[in-house]
Amino acid sequence: MVAITVILAAVIGTFVLGLGDQLGDTAPQASFDIDGVSVTTTGSNDTVDFTMTKTGGQDMQVADLVLAVEGQRSDTDIAGKFSGETWQTGQSVDFTGEPQTTSTLSLSSGDRVTIRLIHEPSGNAVYATTITA
């Protein structure tokens, strides 16, 4: 009886203090692969072109995803690259001219580039990798 009371008090206390709201904001689990990496120079800005393929894990709401290259969040509308609302296993997306921002990026062929796919509601990276451009 005491154990049940303690457990109930802990659960109720968690939700009363607002900690229960944070439990639902977890990033989905998925795996990806990147191919066809190249660097493009336009004026004084260098960008990266690549294809990202979802290789497994949970289906993801594309409206919740943001791409970041070398720490710069891209303005690319990932949802606009899909006919549906979810990114499912086996689907590929071509990213050209990333990151699409007003900031400039200076890259050379052979440089190491960090790419992250961020789940906005949780603020967590669903996928992160470092590739050679």
Order of alpha helices (4+ residues) and beta strands (2+ residues): alpha-alpha-beta-beta-beta-beta-beta-beta-beta-beta-beta
